[in-house]
């Protein structure tokens, strides 16, 4: 448990599985209060039970990141019950098996609603909470290596996803500049993992039956590796702002 972090309130999106669940577990074990939001409330409740004896606390809230009203409601609950947000971790993200030549418009819209607009709404509301309490908070976007280049191997399946993550890269830097120009002491960090062993790639059709390539054939990070990177970032002293952190497994080919 880290005494400097103990009791701080984290608002974490996409907390029900994969990277999000790993982040929640590590932070709660380090004494933080984590409000975990996702659509699958049963998964969140299971995580709460798993962390019931940890030094921090986990608060599950069902929330669809494509719906502004649900994001604002979850943040209002956090303000009412926990006084506000100290750290926002925008981890929620999705993709669809779609491309730009003949893709479905609704698939494109859903990717952008969650990966870009949902992230922006949560960020705006969290910063309002920080400013209301004059907190020098921290905004963390869980980005992707796909936010910095276009992977040729799977690019045709991830075209809109990659575009959304390039937007996240730009949004992190433009937010940092807005905060700096208005002299707000709120940190902004974009964390960009390479391949991570989660259900994400199989769900969007990149691995598994569509290409016949099992995840075990790839060198990839574990969700816990990304969680440890986030813990490292939030433990930096007030005068240090890690604006971009890229992490890959050693030997990754993407």
C-alpha positions in Angstrom: 0.0 0.0 0.0 1.3 3.5 -0.9 0.6 6.0 1.8 0.7 8.9 -0.7 -2.1 7.4 -2.8 -4.2 6.0 0.0 -7.7 7.4 -0.1 -7.5 9.1 -3.5 -10.5 8.6 -5.7 -10.1 7.1 -9.1 -12.8 7.1 -11.8 -12.0 4.2 -14.1 -13.9 3.4 -17.3 -14.0 -0.1 -18.9 -13.3 -1.7 -15.5 -15.1 -5.0 -16.0 -12.4 -7.0 -17.7 -8.9 -7.1 -19.2 -6.7 -4.0 -18.6 -9.5 -2.2 -16.7 -9.9 -5.0 -14.2 -6.2 -5.3 -13.7 -5.9 -1.5 -13.1 -8.8 -1.7 -10.6 -7.2 -4.6 -8.7 -3.8 -3.0 -8.4 -5.0 0.4 -7.4 -7.4 -0.9 -4.8 -4.7 -3.0 -3.3 -2.6 0.2 -3.0 -5.3 1.9 -0.9 -7.1 3.9 -3.6 -10.9 4.2 -3.9 -11.8 3.1 -7.4 -15.2 3.8 -9.0 -15.3 1.2 -11.8 -17.8 1.8 -14.6 -18.7 -0.6 -17.4 -21.8 -2.0 -19.1 -21.4 -5.5 -17.5 -22.5 -4.9 -13.9 -22.2 -8.6 -13.0 -18.5 -8.5 -13.9 -18.0 -5.4 -11.8 -19.8 -7.0 -8.8 -17.5 -10.0 -9.1 -14.5 -7.7 -9.0 -15.9 -5.9 -5.9 -16.2 -9.3 -4.1 -12.7 -10.3 -5.1 -11.3 -7.0 -3.7 -13.5 -6.9 -0.5 -10.5 -7.4 1.8 -8.1 -5.0 0.0 -6.8 -1.9 1.7 -8.8 0.4 -0.7 -12.3 0.1 -2.0 -14.0 -0.7 -5.3 -17.3 0.9 -6.2 -19.1 -0.7 -9.2 -21.4 1.4 -11.4 -23.2 0.3 -14.6 -22.5 2.8 -17.3 -22.6 2.8 -21.1 -19.8 5.1 -22.3 -21.7 5.8 -25.5 -24.4 7.6 -23.5 -23.6 11.0 -22.1 -26.3 10.9 -19.5 -24.9 7.7 -17.9 -21.4 9.1 -17.8 -22.5 12.3 -16.1 -24.8 10.3 -13.7 -21.8 8.1 -12.6 -19.6 11.1 -12.0 -22.3 12.9 -10.1 -22.6 9.8 -7.9 -18.9 9.9 -7.3 -19.0 13.6 -6.3 -21.9 13.0 -4.0 -20.6 9.9 -2.2 -16.8 10.3 -2.4 -16.4 14.1 -2.7 -15.1 14.0 -6.3 -12.5 12.7 -8.6 -8.7 12.9 -8.1 -7.6 10.6 -11.0 -9.5 9.8 -14.2 -8.5 6.7 -16.2 -10.1 6.6 -19.6 -9.6 2.9 -20.3 -12.9 2.0 -22.1 -12.5 1.3 -25.7 -13.9 -0.9 -28.4 -13.6 -1.9 -32.1 -15.8 -3.7 -34.6 -15.0 -6.0 -37.5 -15.3 -3.2 -40.1 -13.3 -1.3 -42.7 -13.5 1.9 -44.6 -14.4 0.6 -48.0 -17.7 -1.1 -47.1 -18.1 -0.8 -43.3 -21.3 -0.3 -41.4 -22.0 3.3 -40.4 -23.4 2.3 -37.0 -20.2 0.3 -36.3 -18.1 3.4 -37.1 -20.4 5.6 -34.9 -20.1 3.3 -31.9 -16.3 3.2 -32.1 -16.2 7.0 -32.1 -18.9 7.4 -29.5 -17.0 5.3 -26.9 -13.3 5.8 -27.9 -13.5 9.6 -28.6 -16.7 11.3 -27.4 -17.1 9.2 -24.2 -13.5 9.9 -23.3 -14.0 13.6 -23.9 -17.2 13.8 -21.8 -15.6 11.9 -18.9 -12.6 14.1 -19.1 -14.6 17.4 -19.1 -16.7 16.3 -16.1 -13.7 15.0 -14.1 -11.7 18.2 -14.6 -14.8 20.2 -13.4 -14.7 18.1 -10.3 -11.0 18.7 -9.8 -11.4 22.4 -10.3 -14.3 22.6 -7.9 -12.1 21.2 -5.1 -8.9 22.9 -6.4 -7.3 19.4 -6.8 -4.1 18.9 -8.8 -5.5 15.8 -10.4 -4.4 13.5 -13.2 -6.1 12.5 -16.5 -4.9 9.2 -18.0 -5.9 8.0 -21.4 -5.3 4.3 -22.2 -4.3 4.8 -25.8 -2.7 2.2 -28.1 0.3 1.9 -30.3 -2.3 2.1 -33.1 -2.7 5.7 -32.0 0.8 6.4 -33.4 1.0 4.3 -36.6 -1.2 2.3 -38.9 -0.5 -1.5 -38.4 -0.3 -3.0 -41.9 -1.0 -6.5 -40.8 -4.4 -5.9 -39.4 -5.1 -2.4 -40.6 -8.1 -3.4 -42.8 -9.9 -4.7 -39.7 -9.0 -1.8 -37.4 -9.2 1.2 -39.7 -11.7 3.2 -37.6 -10.3 2.0 -34.3 -6.8 3.2 -35.4 -8.4 6.5 -36.4 -10.1 6.8 -33.0 -6.8 6.2 -31.2 -5.0 8.8 -33.3 -7.7 11.1 -32.1 -6.8 10.1 -28.5 -3.2 11.0 -29.1 -4.2 14.5 -30.3 -6.7 14.9 -27.5 -4.2 14.2 -24.8 -1.7 16.8 -26.1 -4.3 19.5 -26.9 -5.8 18.9 -23.4 -2.3 19.3 -21.9 -1.8 22.6 -23.7 -5.3 23.9 -22.7 -4.5 23.1 -19.0 -1.0 24.7 -19.2 -2.3 27.8 -20.9 -4.9 28.3 -18.2 -2.4 27.4 -15.5 -4.3 24.4 -14.1 -2.0 21.9 -12.3 -3.7 18.8 -13.7 -1.5 16.2 -15.3 -2.3 14.5 -18.6 -0.8 11.1 -19.6 -1.4 9.0 -22.7 -0.3 5.4 -22.2 0.0 3.4 -25.4 0.4 -0.4 -25.1 1.2 -2.7 -27.9 -0.5 -6.1 -28.0 -2.1 -7.1 -24.7 -3.5 -10.6 -23.8 -7.2 -9.7 -23.5 -10.4 -10.7 -25.2 -10.4 -7.4 -27.1 -8.7 -8.6 -30.3 -10.7 -11.7 -30.7 -14.0 -9.8 -30.2 -13.2 -7.4 -33.0 -12.1 -10.2 -35.3 -8.3 -9.6 -35.4 -7.4 -12.9 -33.8 -9.0 -16.3 -33.5 -11.1 -17.9 -36.1 -11.1 -15.0 -38.6 -7.4 -15.1 -39.3 -6.6 -18.5 -37.7 -4.0 -17.0 -35.4 -4.3 -17.8 -31.7 -3.1 -15.2 -29.2 -0.6 -17.7 -27.8 1.4 -17.3 -31.0 2.0 -13.6 -30.2 4.5 -12.0 -27.9 2.1 -9.8 -25.9 1.9 -7.8 -22.6 -0.3 -9.0 -19.8 -3.0 -6.6 -18.5 -1.1 -6.4 -15.2 1.9 -4.9 -17.1 -0.3 -1.9 -18.2 -1.7 -1.6 -14.7 1.8 -1.3 -13.3 2.7 1.3 -15.8 -0.3 3.4 -14.7 0.6 3.0 -11.0 4.1 4.2 -11.9 2.8 7.2 -13.7 0.4 8.3 -10.9 3.2 8.0 -8.3 5.4 10.6 -10.0 6.0 13.8 -8.0 4.0 16.9 -8.7 6.7 18.6 -10.9 6.9 15.5 -13.2 4.3 15.0 -16.0 4.8 11.9 -18.1 2.9 13.0 -21.2 3.4 9.8 -23.4 4.4 6.3 -22.4 4.6 3.6 -25.0 5.1 0.0 -23.9 5.5 -3.2 -25.9 6.5 -6.7 -24.9 10.1 -7.4 -25.8 10.3 -8.8 -29.3 6.8 -7.8 -30.4 6.5 -7.7 -34.2 3.8 -5.1 -34.6 
